[in-house]
Amino acid sequence: MDQELIKQCTAEAQKWLTPAFDADTQAEVKAMLDNEDKSALIDAFYQNLEFGTGGLRGIMGAGTNRMNKYIVGMATQGFANYINKAFAGKKDISVVVGHDCRNNSRLFAETVADIFSANGIKAYLFESLRPTPEISFAIRQLGAQAGVNITASHNPREYNGYKAYWDDGAQVLSPHDTGIIDEVNKVSIDQVKFTPNNDLIQIIGGEMDIDYLNAVHEALVDQEVINRQKDLCIVYSPLHGTGRVIIPAALRTWGFQNINVVKEQMVIDGNFPTVVSPNPENSEAMTLGMKLGTKLNADLVLASDPDADRLAVVCRDPKGEWCILNGNQTALMLSYYIIENKKKLGQLKGNEFMVKTIVTTETIAEIAKRNGVEIRDVYTGFKWIAREIKLDEGKKKYIGGGEESFGYLPFDKVRDKDSPASICLLCEIAAWAKDNGMTLYDLLMKIYLDYGFAYQNAISVVKPGKSGADEIKQMMEDFRATPPTQLGGSPVVCVKDYKTLKMVNNGVESALDMPATSNVLQWFTADGTKISVRPSGTEPKIKFYVEVKGEMECPKCYDGAVKTAVEKVDAIKKDLGL
């Protein structure tokens, strides 16, 4: 082992053996110091857990590189300092504080509220766990200046996190993101005001739930469809998380009456005992829901992740077997239904727009364009979708937007991914499909036949450690220096570089109109293939998002179209050296 690194980590750890830290924390640190194997010590102290543009996320435990009440405390003190500077002279500055079901989430949320109150900022603290979208909604509803949600979203059980929000209910963007980071980096543990001003902490809950549920109801498109199919058999799981009360209640307010929950996963438990990982993107997490769905002969099975911002949908294929939709297919179906049915019902006035991320399926753009709805492309991350809503608030009408990673927002009262509203709308879509003699699967086939088949595949190449980070950096440099001239047998006709904000289309260079730069490359081929490449901002990997178009002349042609598309993706991977 690196003796210099051990020495550095030992010095950092010894600072945690002072009265500034509680007895349990000191004991945990002392055990690391006394252990002959120094790997745990190094992992916990080799760096400071970085407060990034989205906040904090890390493994829980003692140490500078861990999620604990002291790291949360320093982050909150820095955030409070920034808020007080940004709103200097304003009376009654306030924030909303929420949390999910994870271990220590309540402790961290109470710590956050205590510190804000100690800094003269009123903290609206939710009485218990609530969905991320409800935190976003509450910030706007209460006219608060900022918010914090304690959650690690769909990460494994050992993680927790800290999401920072601004007064528009969205996660912070420039210039506030870097301003907050600067303030957080200045704070030392002895500067954190842990002693609360209880007069500035207000517990909120039930009334906000009602307001939020009323807002979610605004995402409904056609009540008559639900009235006709109110007995649609729905199975839902919150995966032990925050959707457990809100989502069944939301479905009832929309008029659905046959709602069945996965009882084992209705139990609040930060250890997520029934799943390997509480991520609805993983088919394993849907196993219990599909089992109940089979028993009840359900029409569809749905789940939300622990903080209820992402969702997953399972429907029946023509053989009656369960089929899990991917994030692109879910976003595609939601976008299609919103546009097609609002148009039929005369709800489109000509000033509507939709938003998708640059790595999400282009078929959404095709649907919008054919129906005269403006479509906008933004970077990955819902804060960019929220930015578009804010830019045109009061001028144009946002009617939906999403990303391939299982997140969607079908209305504008929230400024983050919203699974309660999206799940309710998906059940409405299933009701509409049933009303027209279709399943959700049949509807997906219809969309492909009407607007063209496309297949998406996300490839992650993991490169751990410093050497891995250097390798990823070199890969991006190599791609920029010598971009591919053909992929999957089709010539590359357009290259977009979001780091330089330049596009070269058929040899003609022009500027990309984006609000900031980002280390992302995109290549488009003559046959409609799109490949997006970006290093992950939170994990040691580089991601490739591939979308290929294909021919599909009938619903039964789907499997063949997928097989051909997979072969093309394999050829593209070979061309890229993956």
N, C-alpha and C positions, 0 to 999 in steps of 0.2 A: 504493500500500500504506500501511497505518497505520504511520506512523513511530514512534509511541509503542510499538506492539506489537513492532516490530522491535528497538527499543532494549531492551525488557523481555526478549525472547527472547535477544538477544545477551548480556546480562548473565548470564542463566541458563546459556547455553552455555559462557561463559568459565570458569564454575566447574568444567566438565568437562575443562578443560585442565590439571588439577593431577595430581600423582603418585598421587592416590587412584584414578585411572582408568588402565587399561592403554593401551599405545601405539596399538593398533588403534582403540580407542574415541576417543582424542584426535584421531587422524588423520581419522576420520569426521566428528567435530564441527568440526575446523578446515576441512575441505572445505566444510561447510555455511556456515561464517562467511565464507569467501573467495568463495563464489559470489555473483555479482551478483543472481541470482534468489533472494530470501529465503523463497520459499514452503516449501521443505523445512525450513529452520531454524524457521520459525514452527510448522509442523505437528509438529515433534519437540519443541518446547520451550514452546509457548504455555500448557500446563497440565501438571499432574502426572497420570500415568495413575492413575485412581481405583481404590483397593482397595475394592470394593463388597461386598455381602453374600455373593456367590459367589466372591470373590477378584479376580483380575486377568484381563483379556483385551485384547490390542492387537497392533498391527503390530510386528514385530521391527526393532530398530535402535537406534542411540545416541539418547539424549534422555530427558527427563523424562516424555514422553508416549508412550514406546515400551517394548516388552518387551525387556529386556536383563538381564544378570546383576546389575547394580547395583540396578535397580528390584526385581528378584526378591529381591536380598539385603536391601533395606530392608523389604520385605514380610515376609520370613522372620524378620528380627530382631524386628520388631514382634509377629509371631505367637508367636515363642519367648518374648518378654517376657510376653505374655498367658498362655501355657500355664504358665509358671513361677509366675505369680501365682495362677492358677486352681487349681493343684495344689500350692500351697506346703505343704511338710512331707511330701509324698509321696516315697518313694524310688523310684528307677528309672522316672522318667518317660520315655515313649517315643513316637515317631511313626513312621508308615509313609510312605515317599516313592516315588512311581512316576512314569512318564512315557509318552508316546505316541511316534509315529514322526516327529514334526515336526523340522525343522531347529532345532538348539540345545536340543532337549528334554533330551538326556542331560546337556549342560553345565549347564542350569538345575537339573535334578534333583540332580546332584552338588553344585552350589552350595548348594542347600537343605539337603541332608544335612550338608554341612560346617558350615553356620551353626548348625543345631540342635545338632550335637555340640559345637561351641565354646561353646554355652550350657548344657552339662551335660545335654542331652536325647539319649537314645539314638535313633539313626535306623536303621530297617530299610529299606535301600535295595534295590529290585528290581534284579537283575543286568542286565536289559534291558527293553525296552518290554513293557507289560502292559495289559490292558483296564481301564478305569475301574471296572467292577463288582468286579474282583479286588482293586483297592486298597481299596475299601469293605469287602470280605470280610476282607481281611488285618488291617485295623484291629481288627475284632471278634475275629478268631481269635487275634491276638497280645496282646489286652488293652491295646492302645495308647491313648494319651490323645487323639491327633489324627492327622491325615494331610494330605499334600499330593500332588496329582496335577498334573503339568505337561502340559497339553493345551489346545488350542483347539477341541476337539470336531470339528465338521463345518465350521468356518470355512475360508475360502480359505487358500492355502499361505503367504501372507506373515504370518499371524497365529500367535501362541502365547498360552498362558494358564496360570493358576495357580488350581486349585480347592482350597479349604480345607475339611477335614473335621474332625468332632468325634469323641468316643470311641464314639458309637453307630454309626459308619460312615456317617453322613449328612452332607451339607453343612451348615455351621453355621447355627443359628437363634438367635433372641433368647434370652437377653441376650448370648450369646457373639459374635454377628456384629458388633454395634455396639462391643462391648468390644475386639475384635480391631482393628477399623477405627481406634478411638481410639489404640491402641498403635502401629499402623503409621504413623499420621499424625505421631507424635512423633519418629520416627526420622530421623536425618540419616546421610549416607553414612559419616562418620567413626566412627559408633557401631556399624557392622556388623562382627561378628566373623567374618571370612572364613576364618581359620586353623583347620582342623579338629582335633578330638580323635579320631584314628583308632581309638582303643579303644572309642569310642561309635558307630561305624558298622558295622553288620552287613549283609552282602549276603545277600539271600534270593531264591528263585526256584523251582526244581523241586519242592521239598516243598510249597510253598504252592500251586503249580499243581495238585498231586494233591488237596490238601484242598479247593480251590475246585471242581475237577471233580466230586468226591464230593458236594459241596453242591449243585451244579447238577443233579445226578441226582435230587435230592429234588423237583424241579419236575415230574418225569415223572408222568403220571396212569395210563396203562394200558400196561404192558410187552407184554402179549399182542398188542396191535395192531401194535406195532413188530416183534415177532417174525414176524408173518404178512406184513408188508410191508417187510422189511429191505432189499429191493432197490429201494425207492423211489429214483428217479433225482434226485439233489439237485445243484444247481450253487450254489457259494458264492464270494463275493468279499469280501476284507477291505478293499478300496479302499486298498491299500498300508499298512494299519495294523495295530493290535494284535490283531485277531481271527485273524490268519493261522495261528497254531499252536493256540490254545485252542479255537476253534469246531470245526474238523474233529475234534480230539481228543474234544471233548464229544459230538459226533454219534456217534462210534464207540463211546463208553462207553454210549450209549443203545441201541446195537444196529444202527445204520444202516451199511450196507456199500457203498453205491454213491454215494460222496461225490466230487464233481468240483470242482476249484478253478480259478478264472480265473488262469492262471499269470502273465500280465502284471501282474496286480494283487496277486500274492503277494509282489512285490518291495518291501522296506521302502524308502520314498522320500518324504521330506518335501516334495518338489516335486510329488507326485501327477501324474506325467507322462501318465497315460492318461485323466484327467478334467479338465474345466474347473474343477469344484469337487468336493471329496470329500464331498458331501452326498447320502446315499441318498434324500432327498426329491426330488432332481432326477432326472428320468427319464434324462437324458444319462449320469449316473454308472452306470446299469444296462445300458448298451448292450453292453459286452463280455460281460457275464453272459448276456444274452438271446441273443447270437450263439452262445455255447457251448451254451446250453440248446436252441437250435434244432438244432444239429449233433448233440446227444446225445439228442434227443427227451425232454428232462428233464421231470419232473413239476412242478418249481418252481425258481425262481431266487431266491437270498437274498443280501443284502449287509449288512455292518455299517459304520458310519462309522469314522474313524481311531482313536478311543479305544474303539470297540466298546461304546458304551452304547445307541446307536440302531440300528434295523434297517429294512430294506426288503424287501418280498415281491412277487414277480412270479409270477402263475399263468396258466393258459390259459383263455380264454373259450370259448364253445361253437363258435366258428369255428376253434379251435386257435391263435388269436393270443395273444401275450403281453399281459397286463393287469396294470398296476402298482396294487396296493392302496394307498389313502391311509392315513394314520396312524389315523384313526377306524375304518376298516374292519379294520385289523390288530388294534387294541385290542378291537374288537367281537368278532372271531372268537376271540381268545384267551380273553376273558371268558366267551363262550358255551360254549366247549368245556370250560373248567375247571368251570363250574357244572353243565352238563348231564351230563358224564361222571363227575364225582365223585359226583353224585347217583345215577346209575345203578349205580355201583360201591359204593354205601353208604359213601362216604368223607365225607359231610357229616354232622356231629354236631349242628348247630343253633347253634354259637357262631362261625360263620365270618363274615368280612366282606371286602368289596372296596372299593377306593378309586379314584375318578377325579377329574380336575380339572374345574373348573366350566365350562370351554370344550369339554370332550370330549362326545361324543355321548350323548344321554339314553337311547338304546336300551339301553346297558349297564345303566342304572338299572332299566329295564323288565324286563330278563332277570333281574336280581338279585331284584327285588321279587316277581315271579311264582314264583320258586323258593325264596322264604323266606330269601334271603341278604341281610344288612345291606349297604347301599351308602352310602358317605360321599363328599361333595364337598369338594374342597380347592382352594386356589389353584394356579395354574400353577407348576411347579417340583417336582422329585421330593423335595426336602427336606420338603415338606408331606405327601407320601405316607409318607415315612419316619417323620415325627412321629406319624402315626396308628398305625403298627405299634408304635412304642415305647410309646405311651400304654396299649395293651392287651396288651403282651407278657406271656405267662403266663396271661392271662385269656380272651382271644378269639383266634381263629386267622385271620390274614391269608392269603388264598388268591390274591390277584392285584390288580393296579392299573396304570393307565397314563394316558397323555395323548395328545392328538391329534398331537403333534409327533414321532411315530415312536419313542416310548419306552414300555417295558413292564417290569414286574417280577412274575414269576409265583410267587415264593416269598420267604421272609422272612430268609434268611441273608445277603442283601445289602441295602443301604439306598440304592441308586441304580438308575437304569435299567440293565437287564441284557440285552444282546443275545445272549450265549451261551445263557443259559437260555431266552430267548424264541424264538430260532431253533430250538433243539432241540424245544421244545414245538410250534412251528408245523409242523415236519416230522412230529411225532407226529399232529398234526391232519390233515395231508395224507395220512398213512398210514391214519388212521381213515376219512377221506372216501373214499379209494380202496377200502378194505375194504367200504364201503357203496355202491360204484358211483358215487362222486361225485368231482369235482375240488374244489379250494378255492373256485373261482368258484361251482360248484354249491352248495357249503355256504353261501356268502355269500347267495345267492339264497334258500336255505331259511330262513336267519335273518331276512331281510326279510319273507318270507311268514309266518313264525311270530310275529314280534314287531313288525312294522310297518316300512315303508320310511322312511328319512330320508336327506337329502342335506345335506352340509356344504360350505361354501365359506369360505375365509379370505381376507380382503381387507386388504392393507397399503397405507396411504397414507403415502408418504415425504415428510417435511418437513425438509430439511437446515438446519443452521446455527441460530444463536440465534433468528432470526425464525421459523424452522420450529418450534422448541421453544415459542415464545410462541403460535404458531398452534394447536399441538396442545393446549396448556393452555387456550386460549380455546374450542376445540371441546368439551372435556370440561365446561367451565363452562356453555357454552350448552346442552349436552345435559341437564345437571342442572337448569338454570333452566327450560327448556321441553322436557321429554321428549316424544318422539313419541306421538301418541294412536292412530295406526294404522300398520301396516307391512305392505306387500304385500297390502293390501285387508282385513286382519283387525285388529280393535281390540286395542290393548295392554291386557292385563288385570293384569299384574304387573310391577313395577319393583324391581330389587334394586340397591342402591348400597353397594358394599363399602368405600367411603371413609367413609361415615357409619354403616355396618352397620345400615341400615334397609331394610325391604321394605314396599312398598305393594301389596297383593293385593286387587283388586276394591274399592279404596277404603279398605281396612282396613290400618292401619300396624302393623308389628311389628318386633322386633329380629332381626338375623341373627346366628347363633351361629358366629362365626369367631374364630380365635386372635389375629388382628391385622387392621388395616385395610389396604386395598389400593385403588389408584385404578382400579377396574373398575366398569363399569355393565352391567346385564343387563336386557333387555326380553323379556317372554314375551307372545305373542298368543293369542287365543282358539282359533286353529286349530293350536296346538302349536309355532309357530315360536319359536326362541330366538336372540337376538342378543346377543353379548357384545362390549364395547368396552373396550380398554385401551391406553394408550401403552406402547410397548416400553421395557424398562428398560435395554437395551444399544444400541439403534439409534435414529436420528432418524425414527421412524415411529409411527403409531397403527394398531392392528390391530382389525379387525372380524371376529368369528367368527359365521357365520350357519348355523343348522341349520333346515331346513324339512322338514315331514313330507308324505307323499304317499300316493297309492293305488297298490298293486301287487298284482294278483290272480294273476299267474303269472310264472315266470322270464322268459318272453319279453316281459313287460310292462316289464322293467327300463329299457330305453332310453327308452321313452315316459315313464316316471316321472321319469327324470333330466331329460329335455327340459322337462317341466312345471316341475320344481323349479328349473331354471336360469332359466326365465322369471320365476319368483317371486322368486328372488334378485336378478335385474336390477331388478325393480319395487321391492324393498326398498332397493337401492343408490340408486335414483332418489329414493325417499322420504327417504333420509338425506343427499342432496346429494352423493353420491360419484361 
